[in-house]
Amino acid sequence: MHYHYFSSINDQDYLGRILLFVKRNLLLYIPDFITLLFLIIPPYSWFETIIIFGIAMFLSIRDVLLLKYAVFHLGKFIIDGDSVSIIILRKSTLYKQIRGLISEFDIVVKGKFCFTKVLIYKNNELIHCQYSIGNWSPIKLRELYEQFYQTKRDLGFWRMFKGPMIN
């Protein structure tokens, strides 16, 4: 009844998380490369230049949102028996360390495809929202959810059938 997740060295670094996201979602950045190519190849009319800069500004909104969502990151998630230990990083430094019993925590998975997020609650209070950025892919987020509830279920069965043994 153990689950250990420690983020890698690249994942603990703020810019490393963003580069891991870009590496995993390279198809999202093809329009950026094409726009950059159009900016390098001159000459254009004034109207075409305005359109290219408009496209570049529109594509930069995605990057600003990525930078915003990558600020807080789940650096460590350990289930050891019936206790849970969580470390949340802010950019590249320790922000919060949370410990408690597994019965106090709940995990909810929301979103689909590349926009998956996990909400972690402690005593019905939201303590962290992890987006699929860095090493946390949508598959890994669902694995965290399944491992958490599998361990919680196993502990519940163990406690239910644990009783006085009479020989």
Protein Blocks (a to p, Z undefined) as FASTA:
>chain_A
ZZdddddfklmpmklmmmmmmmmmmmlmmmmmmmmmmmmmccddfklmmmmmmmmmmmmm
mmmmmmmmmmpccfbdcdehjaccddddehjacfbdcdddfklpccddedehjlcccddd
eehiafbdcddehjlcfklmmmmmmmmmmmmmmmmmmmmmgccddZZ
